[in-house]
Amino acid sequence: MAVHEHPHRSPRFHLPSLRGNRTAPASEDGVATLSDTHTARAYAFASLRLLTGFVFLWAFLDKTFGFGYATPSGKGWIDGGSPTKGFLSGVAAGPMESTFHDWAGATWADWLFMMGLLAVGVAVMAGVALRLAALAGTAMMALMWIAEWPPAKHLSDGAPSMSTNPFVDYHVIYAVALIALAAAAAGATWGLGKVWERMPVVRDHTWLR
């Protein structure tokens, strides 16, 4: 009896084992795929964060020291130049044209603008206080968008504005990038986000994250 039952038991014994071997690698592959996707997303956001932060930080450095790019050598903030005068005095379209002309070169405007660039740049590159950085950076980008006023086809003197898009320009892209970084909590990878979030004051006030 035992000899005759053995062939019948053998398939029944091995069949679950074969199914188990087929299922395990599929499950492991799924976990590995999810892990790889999460890692790729984290690195993508970290890269975006560093590049976006450097845009703000470089603007601060160039305007402060006059490296010869957007700010000519010898015209930096430390040389007595005004970071806002050239840009704001040149506003030639939009509903705040006269207001920006009044602000151009004002000491308070220079300090507020430069401290904003520095704070946003350092925070975003370090991966800390991303929510505050997104709020401050978006406000700055909104004001600069209004100053350039892309919806205008012509400037106040009638000359073509050379606007290529009535709504979306690089200021909008930077603002959306800052908001996305804050929403994704993108400070942990290549940043100090985890250290920042463990600080007691940050744990007690989540808006500081």
TASUL-V635534 format. One record per backbone hydrogen bond with DSSP energy under -0.5 kcal/mol. NH is the residue of the N-H (numbers start at 0). CO is the residue of the C=O. If there is no record, write none. Layout:
nh | co
NH | CO
NH | CO
This chain:
nh | co
4 | 0
5 | 1
6 | 2
7 | 3
8 | 4
9 | 5
10 | 6
11 | 7
12 | 8
13 | 9
14 | 10
15 | 11
16 | 12
17 | 13
18 | 14
19 | 15
20 | 16
21 | 17
22 | 18
23 | 19
24 | 20
25 | 21
26 | 22
27 | 23
28 | 24
29 | 25
30 | 26
31 | 27
32 | 28
33 | 29
34 | 30
35 | 31
36 | 32
37 | 33
38 | 34
39 | 35
40 | 36
41 | 37
42 | 38
43 | 39
44 | 40
45 | 41
46 | 42
47 | 43
48 | 44
49 | 45
50 | 46
51 | 47
52 | 48
53 | 49
54 | 50
55 | 51
56 | 52
57 | 53
58 | 54
59 | 55
60 | 56
61 | 57
62 | 58
63 | 59
64 | 60
65 | 61
67 | 70
68 | 70
71 | 69
74 | 71
76 | 62
77 | 63
78 | 75
79 | 76
80 | 75
82 | 80
85 | 81
87 | 83
88 | 84
89 | 85
89 | 86
90 | 87
96 | 93
99 | 95
100 | 96
101 | 97
102 | 98
103 | 99
105 | 102
109 | 105
110 | 106
111 | 107
112 | 108
113 | 109
114 | 110
115 | 111
116 | 112
117 | 113
118 | 114
119 | 115
120 | 116
121 | 117
122 | 118
123 | 119
124 | 120
125 | 121
126 | 122
127 | 122
129 | 208
132 | 128
133 | 129
134 | 130
135 | 131
136 | 132
137 | 133
138 | 134
139 | 135
140 | 136
141 | 137
142 | 138
143 | 139
144 | 140
145 | 141
146 | 142
147 | 143
148 | 144
151 | 148
154 | 158
155 | 91
157 | 154
160 | 152
168 | 166
171 | 168
172 | 168
173 | 169
174 | 170
175 | 171
176 | 172
177 | 173
178 | 174
179 | 175
180 | 176
181 | 177
182 | 178
183 | 179
184 | 181
185 | 180
187 | 184
190 | 187
191 | 125
192 | 186
195 | 191
196 | 192
197 | 193
198 | 195
201 | 198
202 | 198
203 | 199
204 | 200
207 | 204
208 | 205
